[in-house]
Amino acid sequence: MNPELFQADLEAKPAALTDLAAWLDKERPPLPEGVRRVVFLGMGSSRYAAGVAALRLRARGFDAYAEYGSAAATFPAGPETLVVPISATGGSRETLDALARYVGGPSPVVALTNAPDSAITEGADAVIPMLAGEERGGVACRTFQHTLIHLLAMESELTGAGRDLPSLVRLAAEATSDLLERREQWLPLALDLLDGPSGVYAIAPAERMSSAEQSALMVREGPRRPADACESGDWSHVDVYLTKTLSYRALLFPGSAYDAQAMDWVRQRGSTVLTVGGHVEGERGSIRYAHDEDPDVALLTETLVAELVAAHWWRGA
């Protein structure tokens, strides 16, 4: 892992997204017909992205689940159950172990990876390449973003619904470029508000929970600082207690019907909240970017704020 190369990986996001949009203009996910259930297998960032994808599919009437690759058991194999193992490197041990229960069985297997010749593709009926390029910094950042995009493509293919995905990806590229180009304007504020003795707490609505989870992971993985994630509505049941005793500093991704409920406690206890992509009453600061009113663009873009904060801290800049 290398902080300078991680920074370069982040700066390469817009170009990678533009290339992926061009690929999506011509390609569709190679999915079988007759699917009634989808089981995603993954760890870390892969599972974060899969959790959002599964929620979206359930909202459209599909049985869909994001499982830890390390789970001892999950749904049994069957011809109507699509199994989607996800691993950027293609070598996550837990995901490979879970996949072994399905390879050669009645369930179709479609692997999603950034390493098309890796172990995760062995025995798969089809492979979807992430096309994120090499992440030389050693941290899953572009692969996380591309995983979300490919899972949106799978949603569209399975349900026949959804938006023009190449156009969405191009909007995300513009949004990502906007944040990168203006970072000297907003990054000092983010660094100041989030730099406290008790870590960083990322909060997001269920529909974008991956943004909070990935943001917290970036703070832990690079600079090795304490960080955790919480769903916006659940916050008032599980994380509110921390505002009583800690120097509580939160990165909030607005959009939940329960933002105001959480912010009521934040205001009462004088905690610090930095919002990304919107405003809430009581925030200490807000970071806006191009197209941030679009929740799908936000899903694909907003983690860049925490990634750039983490890169700065990691480099000791």
C-alpha positions as CSV (number, residue, x, y, z in Angstrom):
1,M,0.0,0.0,0.0
2,N,1.3,3.4,-1.0
3,P,-0.4,6.8,-0.1
4,E,1.1,8.7,-3.1
5,L,-0.1,6.0,-5.5
6,F,-3.5,5.9,-3.8
7,Q,-3.8,9.7,-4.5
8,A,-3.0,9.0,-8.1
9,D,-5.6,6.2,-8.3
10,L,-8.2,8.7,-7.1
11,E,-7.2,11.3,-9.6
12,A,-7.6,8.7,-12.4
13,K,-11.2,8.1,-11.5
14,P,-12.8,10.5,-14.2
15,A,-10.9,8.9,-17.1
16,A,-11.7,5.4,-15.9
17,L,-15.4,6.3,-15.6
18,T,-15.4,7.8,-19.1
19,D,-13.8,4.6,-20.5
20,L,-16.4,2.5,-18.7
21,A,-19.3,4.5,-20.0
22,A,-18.0,3.9,-23.6
23,W,-17.8,0.2,-22.9
24,L,-21.4,0.2,-21.5
25,D,-22.6,1.8,-24.7
26,K,-21.8,-1.5,-26.4
27,E,-22.0,-4.2,-23.7
28,R,-24.7,-5.8,-21.5
29,P,-24.2,-8.0,-18.5
30,P,-24.1,-11.7,-19.6
31,L,-27.0,-12.9,-17.3
32,P,-29.1,-16.0,-17.7
33,E,-32.8,-16.0,-18.2
34,G,-35.3,-17.3,-15.6
35,V,-33.5,-15.8,-12.5
36,R,-35.8,-15.3,-9.5
37,R,-33.1,-14.9,-6.8
38,V,-29.7,-13.3,-6.7
39,V,-27.1,-14.1,-4.1
40,F,-24.1,-11.7,-4.0
41,L,-20.9,-13.0,-2.3
42,G,-18.2,-10.7,-1.2
43,M,-16.1,-9.1,1.6
44,G,-15.3,-5.5,2.4
45,S,-16.0,-3.0,-0.3
46,S,-17.5,-5.7,-2.5
47,R,-20.1,-6.5,0.1
48,Y,-20.8,-2.9,0.7
49,A,-21.7,-2.3,-2.9
50,A,-23.6,-5.6,-3.0
51,G,-25.8,-4.5,-0.1
52,V,-27.1,-1.5,-2.0
53,A,-27.6,-3.6,-5.1
54,A,-29.6,-6.2,-3.2
55,L,-31.8,-3.6,-1.6
56,R,-32.5,-2.1,-5.0
57,L,-33.4,-5.5,-6.5
58,R,-35.7,-6.3,-3.6
59,A,-37.5,-3.0,-4.1
60,R,-38.2,-4.3,-7.7
61,G,-39.6,-7.6,-6.4
62,F,-36.5,-9.8,-6.6
63,D,-35.2,-12.0,-3.9
64,A,-31.7,-10.6,-3.5
65,Y,-29.2,-10.9,-0.7
66,A,-25.6,-9.7,-0.1
67,E,-23.8,-12.3,1.9
68,Y,-20.5,-12.3,3.6
69,G,-18.2,-14.7,1.8
70,S,-17.3,-15.9,5.2
71,A,-20.8,-17.0,6.1
72,A,-20.9,-20.7,6.9
73,A,-24.1,-21.2,4.8
74,T,-26.5,-19.3,2.7
75,F,-29.2,-20.1,0.1
76,P,-28.9,-23.6,-1.5
77,A,-28.1,-23.9,-5.1
78,G,-30.9,-23.9,-7.7
79,P,-31.4,-23.1,-11.3
80,E,-33.4,-19.9,-10.5
81,T,-30.7,-18.7,-8.1
82,L,-28.0,-16.5,-9.7
83,V,-24.8,-16.4,-7.8
84,V,-22.5,-13.4,-8.2
85,P,-19.1,-13.6,-6.5
86,I,-17.4,-10.2,-6.3
87,S,-13.7,-9.6,-5.8
88,A,-11.6,-6.9,-7.2
89,T,-8.4,-9.0,-7.0
90,G,-10.3,-12.2,-7.8
91,G,-8.5,-13.9,-4.9
92,S,-10.5,-13.1,-1.7
93,R,-10.2,-16.4,0.2
94,E,-13.6,-16.2,1.9
95,T,-15.4,-15.4,-1.3
96,L,-13.6,-18.3,-3.1
97,D,-14.6,-20.6,-0.3
98,A,-18.2,-19.6,-0.6
99,L,-18.1,-19.8,-4.3
100,A,-16.9,-23.4,-4.1
101,R,-20.3,-24.5,-2.8
102,Y,-21.9,-23.4,-6.1
103,V,-19.4,-24.2,-8.9
104,G,-20.5,-27.2,-10.9
105,G,-24.0,-27.1,-9.4
106,P,-27.4,-26.0,-10.8
107,S,-27.0,-22.3,-10.0
108,P,-25.6,-20.1,-12.8
109,V,-22.5,-18.2,-11.6
110,V,-21.5,-14.8,-13.0
111,A,-18.2,-13.5,-11.5
112,L,-17.5,-9.7,-11.2
113,T,-13.8,-9.0,-10.9
114,N,-11.0,-6.6,-11.9
115,A,-8.7,-9.6,-12.6
116,P,-10.4,-11.6,-15.4
117,D,-7.8,-14.4,-15.2
118,S,-8.0,-14.8,-11.5
119,A,-9.2,-17.7,-9.3
120,I,-12.7,-16.3,-9.0
121,T,-13.4,-16.9,-12.7
122,E,-12.6,-20.6,-12.6
123,G,-15.8,-22.5,-13.1
124,A,-17.9,-19.4,-13.6
125,D,-20.5,-19.4,-16.4
126,A,-19.7,-15.8,-17.3
127,V,-17.3,-13.1,-16.1
128,I,-17.9,-9.3,-15.9
129,P,-14.7,-7.3,-16.0
130,M,-14.7,-4.2,-13.7
131,L,-12.4,-2.3,-16.0
132,A,-11.1,-0.1,-13.3
133,G,-7.4,-0.4,-14.2
134,E,-4.6,-1.3,-11.8
135,E,-5.0,0.3,-8.4
136,R,-1.3,0.8,-7.7
137,G,-2.0,2.3,-4.3
138,G,-3.3,-1.0,-3.0
139,V,-6.7,0.3,-1.9
140,A,-10.0,-0.5,-3.5
141,C,-11.3,2.9,-4.7
142,R,-11.9,2.8,-8.4
143,T,-12.9,-0.9,-8.2
144,F,-15.5,0.0,-5.6
145,Q,-17.0,2.7,-7.8
146,H,-17.0,0.3,-10.9
147,T,-18.5,-2.5,-8.8
148,L,-21.5,-0.3,-8.1
149,I,-21.9,0.6,-11.7
150,H,-21.8,-3.0,-12.9
151,L,-24.3,-4.0,-10.3
152,L,-26.6,-1.2,-11.5
153,A,-26.2,-2.7,-15.0
154,M,-27.2,-6.1,-13.6
155,E,-30.3,-4.5,-12.0
156,S,-31.3,-3.0,-15.3
157,E,-30.8,-6.2,-17.2
158,L,-32.7,-8.3,-14.6
159,T,-35.7,-6.0,-14.1
160,G,-36.0,-4.2,-17.4
161,A,-36.1,-1.0,-15.5
162,G,-33.6,1.7,-14.7
163,R,-32.0,4.6,-16.4
164,D,-29.6,5.2,-19.3
165,L,-26.5,3.8,-17.5
166,P,-23.8,5.2,-19.8
167,S,-25.3,8.7,-19.3
168,L,-25.3,8.2,-15.6
169,V,-21.7,7.1,-15.5
170,R,-20.7,10.2,-17.6
171,L,-22.5,12.4,-15.0
172,A,-20.6,10.6,-12.3
173,A,-17.4,11.3,-14.1
174,E,-18.3,15.0,-14.3
175,A,-19.2,15.0,-10.6
176,T,-15.9,13.3,-9.7
177,S,-13.9,15.8,-11.8
178,D,-15.7,18.7,-10.1
179,L,-14.7,17.5,-6.6
180,L,-11.1,16.8,-7.7
181,E,-10.7,20.1,-9.5
182,R,-12.1,22.2,-6.6
183,R,-10.5,20.2,-3.8
184,E,-8.4,23.2,-2.7
185,Q,-11.6,25.0,-1.9
186,W,-13.4,22.3,0.2
187,L,-10.7,19.9,1.4
188,P,-9.2,22.2,4.1
189,L,-12.7,22.6,5.7
190,A,-13.2,18.8,5.6
191,L,-9.8,18.2,7.2
192,D,-10.5,20.7,10.0
193,L,-14.0,19.5,10.9
194,L,-13.3,15.8,10.8
195,D,-9.9,15.8,12.6
196,G,-10.7,15.0,16.1
197,P,-9.5,12.6,18.9
198,S,-12.4,10.2,18.6
199,G,-12.4,9.3,15.0
200,V,-14.8,9.8,12.1
201,Y,-18.4,8.6,11.9
202,A,-20.0,8.3,8.4
203,I,-23.8,8.3,8.1
204,A,-25.9,7.6,5.1
205,P,-29.4,6.5,4.2
206,A,-30.0,2.8,3.6
207,E,-30.2,3.3,-0.1
208,R,-26.6,4.6,-0.1
209,M,-25.3,2.8,3.0
210,S,-22.2,1.7,1.0
211,S,-21.1,5.3,0.9
212,A,-20.9,5.4,4.7
213,E,-19.2,2.0,4.9
214,Q,-16.7,2.7,2.2
215,S,-15.9,6.1,3.7
216,A,-15.2,4.7,7.1
217,L,-13.1,1.9,5.6
218,M,-10.9,4.5,3.8
219,V,-10.2,6.3,7.0
220,R,-9.2,3.0,8.7
221,E,-7.3,1.5,5.8
222,G,-5.0,4.3,4.8
223,P,-4.3,6.6,7.8
224,R,-5.3,3.9,10.3
225,R,-7.6,6.2,12.2
226,P,-10.8,5.0,14.0
227,A,-13.9,5.3,11.9
228,D,-17.3,3.6,11.7
229,A,-20.5,3.7,9.6
230,C,-24.1,4.0,10.5
231,E,-27.5,4.1,8.7
232,S,-29.3,7.5,9.1
233,G,-32.4,6.2,10.7
234,D,-30.6,3.6,12.8
235,W,-28.3,6.3,14.1
236,S,-30.9,7.5,16.7
237,H,-31.0,4.0,18.1
238,V,-27.3,2.9,18.0
239,D,-24.9,5.8,17.6
240,V,-26.6,8.8,19.3
241,Y,-25.0,7.7,22.6
242,L,-21.6,8.6,21.4
243,T,-22.4,12.2,21.1
244,K,-22.8,12.3,24.9
245,T,-19.2,11.5,25.7
246,L,-17.0,11.8,22.5
247,S,-15.7,14.6,20.4
248,Y,-18.2,13.3,17.8
249,R,-17.4,14.3,14.2
250,A,-19.6,12.9,11.5
251,L,-19.6,12.9,7.7
252,L,-23.2,12.9,6.7
253,F,-24.6,12.0,3.3
254,P,-28.1,13.6,3.3
255,G,-31.2,12.1,1.7
256,S,-32.8,10.1,4.5
257,A,-36.3,11.0,5.9
258,Y,-34.6,10.7,9.3
259,D,-31.8,13.2,8.9
260,A,-33.6,15.8,10.9
261,Q,-34.2,13.4,13.8
262,A,-30.5,12.7,14.0
263,M,-29.5,16.4,13.7
264,D,-31.8,17.3,16.6
265,W,-29.5,15.3,18.9
266,V,-26.4,16.7,17.2
267,R,-27.5,20.2,17.8
268,Q,-28.4,19.5,21.5
269,R,-25.0,18.0,22.2
270,G,-22.9,20.3,20.1
271,S,-21.4,17.6,17.8
272,T,-19.8,18.3,14.5
273,V,-21.4,17.3,11.2
274,L,-20.0,17.9,7.7
275,T,-22.5,17.2,5.0
276,V,-21.7,16.0,1.4
277,G,-24.1,16.7,-1.4
278,G,-26.8,18.6,0.5
279,H,-27.7,20.6,3.6
280,V,-29.2,19.9,7.0
281,E,-30.0,22.3,9.8
282,G,-27.1,22.3,12.3
283,E,-24.3,21.3,10.0
284,R,-20.9,22.9,10.5
285,G,-20.1,22.8,6.8
286,S,-21.2,21.4,3.5
287,I,-19.5,20.1,0.4
288,R,-21.4,20.4,-2.8
289,Y,-20.5,19.1,-6.3
290,A,-21.9,18.9,-9.8
291,H,-25.1,16.8,-10.2
292,D,-25.3,16.0,-6.4
293,E,-29.1,16.4,-6.4
294,D,-29.2,13.1,-8.3
295,P,-29.1,10.2,-5.8
296,D,-27.6,7.8,-8.3
297,V,-24.8,10.2,-9.1
298,A,-24.3,10.6,-5.3
299,L,-24.1,6.9,-4.9
300,L,-21.3,6.7,-7.4
301,T,-19.4,9.8,-6.4
302,E,-19.7,10.9,-2.8
303,T,-17.1,8.6,-1.2
304,L,-14.4,10.6,-3.0
305,V,-14.6,13.1,-0.1
306,A,-13.5,10.6,2.5
307,E,-11.0,9.1,0.1
308,L,-9.3,12.4,-0.4
309,V,-9.4,13.2,3.3
310,A,-7.9,9.8,4.0
311,A,-5.2,10.3,1.3
312,H,-4.2,13.6,2.9
313,W,-3.9,12.1,6.4
314,W,-2.2,9.0,5.2
315,R,0.5,11.1,3.4
316,G,0.9,13.1,6.6
317,A,0.4,16.3,4.5
